[in-house]
Amino acid sequence: MNWGRTACLIGLAALMGVTVPGCSTSGEVAPPAREQVTRSEGWTDETHGDSAAPDYDAVFPQDRVNRLEITVTPEDWEAMQANLTELLGPRGVEQRDRQPRAPGVPGWIAVTENPVWVPATVECDGLTWTNVGIRYKGNSSLRSGWSSGSIKLPLKLDFDEFEDEYPETSDQRFYGFKQLALSNAFSDGTYMRDAIASDILREAGLPAAETALYEVMLDHGEGPVNLGRYVAIEVVDDTVVDRFFGDDSGNIYEADGPGASLAEGTSDRLRASFLKENNQQEADWTDIEELYAILHSDERLLDPVAWRASLESAFNVDGFLEWLAVGAVIQHWDTYGQMSHNFYLYHDPDTDLLNWISWDHNQVLAGGGMAGRAGVRGPGGGTGRAVSLGREEVGANWPLIRYLLDDPVYHDRYVGFVGETVDGAFDPEALEEQCRDLAKLIAPYATEASGEVDFESAVQRLIDRIYERHQAAADFVAAAGGA
């Protein structure tokens, strides 16, 4: 239960001489009686319940733009703003010197905890979902928007976050989905980089979230405000894992923190940096700890054959190498190799292996990073502006890259995956067609948010970049094959 919010309501009720349902002005909170619980009007198993399978056509359509209308009370809106001010400093003020820095990354400010949840009403397709949890999300996208004074910030929805306080929302779903991430497409004037990257990953046979374009309206007590376009992204620990692996009972970890580098000397930070998204009652990180121990085993140099066998008994090495190849082609810099975040690991019970899941692709294929900040360097020595196909710039403090690519067997596999990407999932003509089709869908919404770059030019730059990266990757494979 949200005790702080409930206490505030009780106090307000006492001053006004009224009673809040489920509360007493004596300071005690009485849970609502179960017999009084009623579902919102229009509730069906398919649209609001948890018994139906997720409806991807409804939530992630590829041929239309969905519209979400979100209503937050003025009091809860102020609570969200106050909480973010506490975390990031005053809105509209650059706070780079105030906040804790990400280790090894000068100028990079870490968001140290998740922002607060508050209840909201969500409307879509003429239906209503009540007391839906809403909070801000993100790191650079959140900090940048907040410091610029923008109201358009990345959001996360959880449709039964407040089920203890509001039993009528018990197991509430949005067409089968418990959660939904709403990206404000930070640094992406096309609003299509996440979609393209996810499609490339899926075409390569790798796990990836579904995406769709949404128009978002927000009313926090002063009338509806059109926030413009958002990219809705499927949440990994909600449905991505189950959809791809057919099971989500194994440990799901979100990587976020210095230990996520798996660098030597970070064993004491593994538990704090690999955040468990399920199975929290079990204080068990033995699968992560085993991967770390194998990586840094003396076997790597003394007996590479045995080391590879040990590594492949705990980790889906080919899945990682294929992701590494795709990431190099699409220039996914804001992740492992430069940043210790933006990936998940899943321990698949069927194979008993940890599997790599890529995340957050709004800055791929951009030819730059760090929102264009020159001279900002990541912990691996990279500038955040490029990812080399050979990954020569990556140091031993990113051992999953350095140790594997230093091994001749794994290096050859990696080059092979780059070649497969060039010949398969990264087809520039097919991707250009996808960009043109998405542009037709997005264009009517392209002028509604002020201050955005020219949409048509942004799309053309993306298409040009796709052809550039295809040629660069083809040249890399040819050179590696001739070495």
Secondary structure as the mmCIF struct_conf table of DSSP 4:
data_model
#
loop_
_struct_conf.conf_type_id
_struct_conf.id
_struct_conf.beg_label_comp_id
_struct_conf.beg_label_asym_id
_struct_conf.beg_label_seq_id
_struct_conf.end_label_comp_id
_struct_conf.end_label_asym_id
_struct_conf.end_label_seq_id
HELX_RH_AL_P HELX_RH_AL_P1 TRP A 3 MET A 16
TURN_TY1_P TURN_TY1_P1 GLY A 17 GLY A 17
TURN_TY1_P TURN_TY1_P2 PRO A 21 GLY A 22
STRN STRN1 CYS A 23 CYS A 23
TURN_TY1_P TURN_TY1_P3 THR A 25 SER A 26
BEND BEND1 GLY A 27 GLY A 27
STRN STRN2 VAL A 29 VAL A 29
HELX_LH_PP_P HELX_LH_PP_P1 ALA A 30 ALA A 33
HELX_RH_3T_P HELX_RH_3T_P1 ARG A 34 GLN A 36
HELX_LH_PP_P HELX_LH_PP_P2 ARG A 39 SER A 40
TURN_TY1_P TURN_TY1_P4 GLU A 41 GLY A 42
TURN_TY1_P TURN_TY1_P5 ASP A 45 HIS A 48
BEND BEND2 ASP A 50 ALA A 52
HELX_LH_PP_P HELX_LH_PP_P3 ALA A 53 PRO A 54
HELX_RH_AL_P HELX_RH_AL_P2 TYR A 56 VAL A 59
BEND BEND3 PHE A 60 PHE A 60
BEND BEND4 GLN A 62 ARG A 64
STRN STRN3 ASN A 66 THR A 71
HELX_RH_AL_P HELX_RH_AL_P3 PRO A 74 LEU A 88
BEND BEND5 PRO A 90 PRO A 90
TURN_TY1_P TURN_TY1_P6 ARG A 91 GLY A 92
BEND BEND6 VAL A 93 VAL A 93
TURN_TY1_P TURN_TY1_P7 ARG A 96 ARG A 98
BEND BEND7 GLN A 99 GLN A 99
HELX_LH_PP_P HELX_LH_PP_P4 PRO A 100 PRO A 100
STRN STRN4 ARG A 101 ARG A 101
HELX_LH_PP_P HELX_LH_PP_P5 ALA A 102 ALA A 102
TURN_TY1_P TURN_TY1_P8 PRO A 103 GLY A 104
TURN_TY1_P TURN_TY1_P9 PRO A 106 GLY A 107
STRN STRN5 ILE A 109 ILE A 109
BEND BEND8 GLU A 113 GLU A 113
HELX_LH_PP_P HELX_LH_PP_P6 ASN A 114 TRP A 117
STRN STRN6 VAL A 118 CYS A 124
TURN_TY1_P TURN_TY1_P10 ASP A 125 GLY A 126
STRN STRN7 LEU A 127 TYR A 136
BEND BEND9 ASN A 139 ASN A 139
HELX_RH_AL_P HELX_RH_AL_P4 SER A 140 SER A 148
TURN_TY1_P TURN_TY1_P11 GLY A 149 GLY A 149
BEND BEND10 ILE A 151 ILE A 151
STRN STRN8 LEU A 155 ASP A 158
TURN_TY1_P TURN_TY1_P12 PHE A 159 GLU A 165
HELX_RH_3T_P HELX_RH_3T_P2 PRO A 167 THR A 169
TURN_TY1_P TURN_TY1_P13 SER A 170 ASP A 171
STRN STRN9 PHE A 174 PHE A 174
TURN_TY1_P TURN_TY1_P14 TYR A 175 GLY A 176
STRN STRN10 PHE A 177 PHE A 177
BEND BEND11 LYS A 178 LYS A 178
STRN STRN11 GLN A 179 SER A 183
TURN_TY1_P TURN_TY1_P15 PHE A 186 SER A 187
TURN_TY1_P TURN_TY1_P16 GLY A 189 THR A 190
BEND BEND12 TYR A 191 TYR A 191
HELX_RH_AL_P HELX_RH_AL_P5 ARG A 193 GLU A 203
TURN_TY1_P TURN_TY1_P17 ALA A 204 GLY A 205
STRN STRN12 THR A 211 ASP A 219
BEND BEND13 HIS A 220 GLU A 222
STRN STRN13 VAL A 225 ILE A 233
HELX_RH_PI_P HELX_RH_PI_P1 VAL A 236 VAL A 240
HELX_RH_AL_P HELX_RH_AL_P6 VAL A 241 PHE A 245
BEND BEND14 GLY A 246 GLY A 246
BEND BEND15 GLY A 250 GLY A 250
STRN STRN14 ILE A 252 ASP A 256
BEND BEND16 GLY A 257 GLY A 257
HELX_RH_3T_P HELX_RH_3T_P3 PRO A 258 SER A 261
TURN_TY1_P TURN_TY1_P18 GLU A 264 GLY A 265
HELX_RH_3T_P HELX_RH_3T_P4 SER A 267 ARG A 269
HELX_RH_AL_P HELX_RH_AL_P7 LEU A 270 SER A 273
STRN STRN15 PHE A 274 LYS A 276
BEND BEND17 GLU A 277 ASN A 278
TURN_TY1_P TURN_TY1_P19 GLN A 280 GLN A 281
BEND BEND18 GLU A 282 GLU A 282
HELX_RH_AL_P HELX_RH_AL_P8 THR A 286 LEU A 295
TURN_TY1_P TURN_TY1_P20 HIS A 296 HIS A 296
TURN_TY1_P TURN_TY1_P21 ASP A 298 ASP A 298
HELX_RH_AL_P HELX_RH_AL_P9 GLU A 299 LEU A 302
HELX_RH_AL_P HELX_RH_AL_P10 PRO A 304 GLU A 312
TURN_TY1_P TURN_TY1_P22 SER A 313 ALA A 314
STRN STRN16 PHE A 315 PHE A 315
HELX_RH_AL_P HELX_RH_AL_P11 VAL A 317 ILE A 330
TURN_TY1_P TURN_TY1_P23 GLN A 331 GLN A 331
BEND BEND19 ASP A 334 THR A 335
TURN_TY1_P TURN_TY1_P24 TYR A 336 GLN A 338
BEND BEND20 SER A 340 SER A 340
STRN STRN17 HIS A 341 ASP A 348
TURN_TY1_P TURN_TY1_P25 PRO A 349 ASP A 352
STRN STRN18 LEU A 353 SER A 358
TURN_TY1_P TURN_TY1_P26 ASN A 362 LEU A 365
BEND BEND21 ALA A 366 GLY A 367
HELX_RH_3T_P HELX_RH_3T_P5 MET A 370 GLY A 372
TURN_TY1_P TURN_TY1_P27 ALA A 374 GLY A 375
TURN_TY1_P TURN_TY1_P28 PRO A 379 GLY A 380
BEND BEND22 GLY A 381 GLY A 381
BEND BEND23 GLY A 384 ARG A 385
BEND BEND24 LEU A 389 GLY A 390
TURN_TY1_P TURN_TY1_P29 GLU A 392 GLU A 393
TURN_TY1_P TURN_TY1_P30 ALA A 396 ASN A 397
BEND BEND25 TRP A 398 TRP A 398
HELX_RH_AL_P HELX_RH_AL_P12 PRO A 399 ASP A 406
BEND BEND26 ASP A 407 ASP A 407
HELX_RH_AL_P HELX_RH_AL_P13 PRO A 408 ASP A 423
TURN_TY1_P TURN_TY1_P31 GLY A 424 ALA A 425
HELX_RH_AL_P HELX_RH_AL_P14 PRO A 428 ILE A 442
HELX_RH_3T_P HELX_RH_3T_P6 ALA A 443 TYR A 445
TURN_TY1_P TURN_TY1_P32 ALA A 446 THR A 447
BEND BEND27 GLU A 448 ALA A 449
TURN_TY1_P TURN_TY1_P33 SER A 450 GLY A 451
HELX_LH_PP_P HELX_LH_PP_P7 GLU A 452 ASP A 454
HELX_RH_AL_P HELX_RH_AL_P15 PHE A 455 GLY A 482
#
